[in-house]
Amino acid sequence: MKDRESIPKATIERLPLYYRCLDKLANFEDVDVVSSKDLGGRLGIPPTQVRKDLSYYGEFGRRGVGYDVFDLKRSVGRILGVDEVWTTILVGAGNLGRALVDYKGFEKMGMKLVGVMDADLSKIGNKIGGVEVQSIKKMDEIVSENDAKLGIITVPTDAAQEVADEMIESGIKAIWNFAPTRLHVPEDVTVRNEDLAIGIVSLIYHLSWKKRDEEEGK
């Protein structure tokens, strides 16, 4: 495996795509062997890029034969860390938080939700997907008891930084932030920002230019 710092960000972000595709091949399509061409074709990625991405982490498969689906899935899962269980907390029991709690796909990626919290007294005590919403004041206790390292933020913008600070103080080392704001965190804490508004605007941008081209007869 090459030095982790030298691996392109784009390669790292494609690994979950490979893993999900391999999981589908293994569990739903009963495929034993897959080529880089077939794997890339399913994802819209050139086979040369598939081979290059995987080469950063070692040698997989055999030339002219392809990759053993189960072996490659296991290897990619180990690289991603989804072969382990990562205990997770979520703060913000609004509509988005509820949707994330109800999504069962996270379990396949090694994420185990051990606590859902909110500051709103009207939400505390309610259940979401079988998980009881607890007071945010219990964060230290929940994180400590479950050795949680991953936190998800689905609170309004003006509360996001304070929640992040509390998570970090409790021992959280990685934050998945859905609040439309950039968080200020220490260097040893990893943040992934998901700004839904930016994603929507990006789609509208492409639609807008497509409409203009059609109107101009291009």
N, C-alpha and C positions, 0 to 999 in steps of 0.2 A: 504494500500500500504506500502510495506517495504521501509526502508531507501534507497534513490536513489543510494547512494554510494556503497551499498552492492549488487546491481543488476549486474550480470555478463555482460561483454561487449558482449559476444556471444548472450545472450538473447536479448539485445537491438538491435543487428544487425539482429535478426530473426523477430522482430516486423514488419518491412516493408514487409517482405515476407507474413506474416499472413494477413496484411492489403490488399495487392494486391490480394491475393487469395480470401479473403472475398468479396472484391469489384467485382471480376469476378463472384463469386457465386451469389451475390445479383443482379447484373445488366445484366448478360449475360446468366446465367443458371437457374434463377428463383428458387433458392434453399432457403428454409426458415430456415432449421435446419441442423446443421453439427456437427458430433462427432469429438472428438480429433483424433480418428483413421482416419477418412476421411480427415480431415484437414491436419494432418501430412502425410498421404499417398500421397497427392497431392504435397507435398513439399519435400518428402524424409526425414521427421523428425519423430522420434518415438513418439507415442501418449503420452507416459509418459513425454517426454520433452516438448511437447506442453502444457500439463497441468501445468507442473512446471514453464514454462516461464510465463504463464498467471497468475499463483498464486502470483507472485511477485507484481502484481498490484491490486489484489483483488480477489473476488469470482465471477466467471462467469459460466453460464450454470447450468444444473441440472444433477445429476448423473443418468445415464440410459436413458437420453433424449437427451442431447447434448447442443449445443450453438445456440441461436437465431442469425442467420447470420447478420441481420440488427443491432441488439443491440450490438453484439460483434464488428462489423465493426465500429460502432460509438464510442465505448469505446476505441478500439485500436487507432482509429484516434485521439481521444482526448489525449491519452497518448503520441502519436507521435507529436502532435501539428499540424497535417495536417488539422484540422477542422478550422484553422485560415488561413489568407492570409499573406504570408511572402514576402514582397517586396524585390526584388533581382537585383543586378547589375552584369554585366559580362564584364570583360576586356580582350580583345584579339579576334579580329574579323577575325581570320584565319579560316582554314578548320574545326578544332575541335570546335571552338567557334560557327561557323555557324551551325554545326550539332546539338549542344546543344540548340541553339536558336530555331531551327526548330522542336525539339522534343516536342510534345504536352503533353507527359505523366507527365511532371513536374506540370502542372496545377492541376492534380488530387491530388498531394501531397502538395497542398497549396502554391506553389511557383509562384509568379507573377513577371515576368521580366519587370523592369521599365527603364532599361538603358543598352545599349551596347556601349562600349567605346574602343578606340584604339588610339595609338600615331602616326600611319601611316596616313599621309595626303591623300594618295591615297584611303584609306578605309573610311575615314570620309565623311559622306553625303550619302553613299550607304545604301541600306535597306536590312535587313536580316529578313525573316519571317515577313515583315511588320514593323519591328523596325529599325529606322534610327541609324546608327553608329555615335556616337558623339565623340568629342575630350576628351581625358582623363583629360584634364584641367577642364572639367565641373563636375568632380566627386563630389566635395564638394556640389555643387548646386543640383545635381541629388539625392544624398543620403539624403540631408537635406529636400528637397521638398517632397520626397516620404517616409521618415522615414525608409529607407532601412537598414536592419540588416544583410543580407546575401550577400556575394560576391563570384563570380566564377572567377578563374584565369585560362586563357588559352593562356598565353604568353610564349615566349621562356624562358629557364632557367635563363639566365643572367638578365632578367628584372623582374622575379617573386617576389623577395624580396622587390624591390622598389615599385612595385604595391601593395603588401601586406601592406607595411608601409603606403602608401597613403590611402588605404582602411580603415585601422585602425584609422588613423588620422581623416578620414571623419565620423567615427562612426560605421563602420561595426564591428559586433561582432562574426561572423562565416564565415569561408572561405573554399570554396571547391576548392582545388588546383590541377590542372591537369599538372602543370609544374613538370618535374622530378627532384625536389629538395625539401629539407626540409626547411620550413619557420621558422623563429624565431619571435615569437609573444608573447605579454603579457599573463599572466595567465588567464585573463578574456576573452580571445579570443579563440574560438574553431576552430581547423583546421582539415579538412579531406583531406588526400592526396590520389590521384588516379594516381599511376604510371603505365601507360599502358605497358611500357616496361617490368616491373616486371611480370605483368599478362601474357604477351606473353611468356616470358622466362619460367615461371612456366608450361605453356602448353607444350612447347618444351621439358622441363625436363621429363615430364611424357611420351611423345611420344618417347623420346630417350631411356628411360629404357624399355618401351614396345618393342621397336625394338630389343634391346639387348636380352631380354628374348626370343623373337621369334627366333632370330638367334641361341640362345643356346638351343632351343627346350624345353624351360620351359613352 
